Amino acid sequence: MAQLPIQLSHDAAGLAEIDIPVMTGPNAPINFRYGRPAFDQFPIQLWRKLLSRHCRSSLDWLDYATDTLGHRPLREAIVGYLSRSRAVQCEPDQILIINGTHQALDLIARLLINPGETIALEEPGYLGVRRYTFVSRLVKLLPIPVDESGLVVEQLAKFPSDNIKLVYVTPSHQFPTGAVLSLQRRLELLSWAQQAKAMIIEDDYDSEYRYSGQPIPALQGLQSNNTVIYIGSFSKMLFPSLRIGYLVLPQQLVPVFARAKWLVDRQLPLLEQHVLASFIQEGYLERHLRRMRLYYDQRRQVLVQAINVHLGERATIVGENAGIHLIVRLHTNLSDEEIIHHASWVGVGMVTTKPYYLQTARSGEFIFGYSALTVQQLEEGICKLAQVLAELDAHSSYSNFQVIEPQAKLD
């Protein structure tokens, strides 16, 4: 093969270290993959009706976009929704419509941090941040531990703050542990950011699904100064291929972010922005979320009960009171690879949390997504997993192992 006449840039060289993830997850009939909404519950007929309405009413959506921040009625609708649901305080001109969380993080990395500077991250934390965004920018990653109350702010405060430019957190439902950052720690983190002159990136990726206790206001709504950039997305609420998200920016950052977005991605499809604006303004979004909260809560309860019944003391459940996944810590001497391999033999796909750690990973810790599985699949999957673990722990011959189907549904 002929040699290229030009060398790749530093950015391109950094990309060589990144493997593009396979998004399909484990290939198994019962797949505990995280993040896939229940597509069969989406109000598709209503969405088609709104699409048809906007197609008939005007042809403006065929033209180039004229607003660099995004369709203004959509931005106004988002402001109203965030004020009601998350206590976010902002104006429409602080909203920048983007195509999802990854574009938000890419813009933040390009505009707010230089190579060699430091970003503090949750440990464990969202894989897309550390591996696919910030690493490619040649920045330093500082992992800060997470416990049952979220990011341990006092550990963050132990490091010299001079070179920490950003702190990335998922405070409403920490990914992947499910911990909720307590109000006290939220206030501590905001105080630290003000003193350190650092920015907080608040990724509120699935705060809509909370099943117990009162929701804590977003960090953005608690701040007394411009220290928080808030990221929101409709991927978990509606469907991932919609590719519409948003940034809530401090007013001083709006012009530079709008210019950068315009340069790399001139516009998002206008028709979908029109439809989504109507979907929110006419109350359909919040109605859909109320229904889905009940739907997911039922599956969450079924999964938790199945784990308690079939796994018992073999398992500890973590972070089950919010979101569309939970963490299970299995008490076994088996490796994660052994568990995944043998579970796949009986049609159960599992996802370990090991890739989400920058430092030493916890063994036996798995993500269990439940949003896209039926009640029967949840019960059957945990029953089969329990049988696999029992047989392997007893050093039985796996070749002679037979799966016993669950005899009855759990109440």
N, C-alpha and C positions, 0 to 999 in steps of 0.2 A: 504494500500500500504506500502511495506517495506521501512524503512528509508535508504537513501543512506549512504554507509560507509565512504563517503568523503564529505567535505564541498566544496562549489563552491568558486572560486577565487573572488577577488574584482572586476575584470572585468566582470565576470559572474553575480555578484550581481547587477552591474550597468545596465546590459542588462535587468534585470527584470523590470526596470522602462520604458522600451521602447516598444511601440506598433508598430508592423510591419505594414506599411501603406498599404491600399488597393489601388492598382494602377489603377483600372478600372475607377474611377471617378464616377460622377453621372450617374445613369442608366436611360437614357432618349433618345428619338429619336434624339433630337437636343441637343448635349452635348458640352458645352463650355469649356470642360476640356482642360487644358493647356498641351503643350509639345509633342503632337503626330504629327509627320510629315505627309504630304500627301503621303501615301504609293503608291497610284495609279499613282503618278507622278515619281516614282523612275524608272530609266532606267534598268529594270530587265533583258531585253534581252542582253544588253551590259554586265551587271554583270555576267550573265551566260556564255557569250562568254569568258570573262577573266578567270572565274573559269575553264572552259573547257581547255583553253590554258595552264594554269599552271598545271592542272592535267595531261595533255599529255606530257608536256615538260620535267618533272622531277618528281622523287619520293622523293626528298629531304624533302618535306613538311610532309612526313609521319614519319620522324625521330624526335629525341629530338632536341630542340633548343640548339644552341651552343653559342649564343650571349645573355648575361644576360640583355642587354639594349633593346633587340628587333631586329627584322629583319633590318639590316643596310640600304638596299635600301629604306625601308619605312621611316626610320629616316631621310635619305637624302632628300627624297621627301617632308617630313613635313617641314624641314628647308627651302627649297625653297619656299614652299607655304606660310609659316609664314612671310618670308622676303618680299614677294610680297604683301601680303594682310594685314598684321598687323604690319609691321615694327619691328618685333621681331628679335633681334640679337642673334644668337646662332650657335653652331656647332653640327653636328650629335651626337657627344659624350656627349652632354648635354641633349639629348632626351632620356627619359625612356618610353617605350611603356607599357601601363597599360590597365586594362579592363574597365576603366571608371572613372568618377569623384569621386565616392564614394571610390574606392580603392586609388585614389590619396590622398583624405582627410584622409583616415585611415592611410596611410603611414606617412603623415605629422604629424598627431597627435601622432603616436607612437614614431617617431624619434626626434621631435623637441619640445615637451612640456611634462612637468611632472604634475602629479596630484596636484591640488591647484594653478597652474599658470593660467594666464589670457589670453584669446583670445578676441580681439575686433571684433565685428560683426556689419553688417548693421542692422538697425531696421526700417521697417521690413526686413526680409531676408530669404534666402533659408532654407527651413525646414530641408532638409537632413543634413545640416551642424550642426545645433544646436541640433536637437533631436536625430539623428541617428549616429553621429560620435563623436563630442566633449563631449557631456553629458556622454557617456559611458566611456570616459577617465577620468571622475571626475575632469574636469578643470572648471575654473570660466569663465562665459560668460559676456562680457561687451557690452551691446547694444549701438550703436552710431546712432543717428538719420540720416535719409536721407531726402533731400528735392529735388527740381526740378533740382538741379545741382549735385546730388549724395551725397555721404558720406560727412557729415559736419565735415571737418577735424579739425576746431577750437574747436569743442566739444571734439574730441578725445584728443587734446592737453591739455585740462583742467585736465585730469587724470594723476596721477603719472605714468611715463612710466617704472619705475624700474621692474615691474612685468608683463608688457604686452609683451608677447613673439611673438605673431602673430596677424595680422590684415587680416581678410578675406573680400574681396570685389569682386563685379561683376561690374566693372567700365564701360564696354562698353554697357551694358543694364542691369541696376540694377534689381535684381529679388526680389519682384515682381513688383515694381512701374514703371519700364521701364526708369528711369532717367539715363542720361549719365553723368558720372563724368567729369566735365569740365577740360580743360587743366591746368588751374591755380590750381585747387584742386589736380590734379594728381601730379603736381610738389610739392605742399605743403605736400602731403602724403609721397612722396619719401624723402623729406627733414626731415620730422618727423621721419620716420623709420630709417634713417641714424643716427640721433641724439639719438634716443631711443634704438638703436641697436636691433631693432625688424625686423621680416621678414613680407613681404606682400605676401599673397596668392591671386593671380589674376586668378579668374575663368572666362574665356572668352567663356561662354557656347553657345552663339548664336550671336556673333558679325557680322557674315556674312550677316545678314539680316538688312540692314540699308536703309531707304527710303528717307531721306532728309539730306542735309548738308554733309560736308566732314568728313570722319571717322577720329577719333583722334587716334594717335599711341598707341599701348598697353603700359601699365606701364613698362613692361619688356624692351621695346625698348627705353624708356626715361631715364632709370636708369643709373647712373654713377658708381654704385658699385653693389655688389651682394646682393640686398635686396629683390628681387622678385622671387617667384616661380610661374610659369605660368602653368595653367591647360587648356588643350584643349580636345575636344571630337568630335566624328563623329556622335553622336546619333541624333542631330537635323539636321545636314547636310544630312545624309544618312538614317540610320535606327537604332533604339535603340538596337536591338538584335545583331548587329555587335560586340558590346562589345570591341571596340578598342578606347582608348584614349591615351593621352600622357602628360608627365610632361616635362617642360623645366626648368632645374635645374642649379643653380650656380655650377661651375665646382667642387668646394670643397665638395659638397653634393652628387655628382654622385656615388662614391663608396659605401657609406653607404645605399643609397636608392636602388641601384642595388642589394646589398646583402639582404636587407630586402624583396624586391620584390621576389627574388629567393627563399627565405625561405618559404614565405607564398603562393606563386603562381608560381610554377616552370617555366611555359611558357604559352603564349597565342597560340591559333591555328596558325600554320605557313601558311597554305593555304590562310586564309583570309588576313594575312599580305602581302603575295605575291600579291594577287589580288588588295588590296588597294594601294600598292605601284605603280602598273601599272596604276590604275585608276587616281592617282594624276599625275604621270610622263607624261602620254600621254594626259593630258589636260582635261580629262573628268570631274574631280571634279569641276574645275572652270567654265566649260561650264554648268554643272548641276546647280551650285549655281546661275549663271546669270539667267538661266531660272526660277529657283524657286523664285528668288527675285522678278521677275515680277509677277509670279503666286500668291505669298503671298501678294504682294502689292495690287493687284486687290481685293483680299478678305478683306484686311485691309480697303481699301477705301469704299467698300460696307458696312462693319460693322460700320465704323465711320459715314457714311451718314445715315444708318438705325437708329443709336442711336440718331443722331441729329434730324431726322424727327419724329421718333415715341416717343422718350423720352424727347427731347427738354431740357427745363430748369430743368427737373427732374434729369438730369445726368450731370456729369463732366467727361470728358475723360482725362486720364493721360497716358503718356508714349507710345503714339501710333506710334512714328516715327522709331521704330526699333523692331527687334525680331519677334515672331510669336504669341504674345498675347498683350493685352492692359488692363489697369485698368479702371473700371467705378465706380465712386462714386455716389451712388443714394441718392437723397435728399428726404428722407421720414422718417416718425416716426416709420415705421415698423422695426421689428427686422430682422437680417439676416436669422434667422431660419424660420421666417414666409415667407419671400420672397422665400427662397429655397424650402420650403414645397409646397407653392401654385404654384410656377413655375413648379414644377415637375408634378402637376396635369394636366398641359397642354402640357407635353412632353418636357419641357425645363430644362436641367441640368445646375446648376450654382455652382460656387466655391467661397466661401468667403476667404478673406485674413486674417481672424482672427488668424488662426494657425501660421501665419508667423511672429507674433509679440511676443517678449519676455515680453514686458511690456503692457501697456494699448493699446488694439487694436482699430482701427478705425471702427466704425459701418457703414454699407451700402457700403462697399468697396468690389468689386468682380473682379475676374480674368476672362477675356474673351479670351480664345484661339480660333483662327480662321483658323488655318492651315489645319485642317482635315475636315472642313465643306464646303459645296457647297455654291454658291452665294444665291440660293433659301433658304437653311437652315438658313443662316445668317439673311436674311431679315425676314423670318417667325419667327425665334426665338425671335428677338427683338420686332416684332409686337405683339407676344403673351405676352411677358414680360410686354410691355407697357400696354396692356389691363388688365393684372393681377394687376399691380400697381394702375392703375386708379380705378379699382373696389374696391380693398382693401382700398385705401385711402379714398374712398367715403363711406366706411362702408356698401357696398352693400352686399347682401346675396350671398356668393360664390356658394351656391347650385343652384342658378338661373342664374349663369354666363354662357354665351355661348361664345365660341371663334369665332371670325370673321377672316377668312383667309385673308391675304393681297390680294388686287385686282390686283395689278400690280407691277412689279419689279421696283426698284429704278433705275434711270439712273446712 
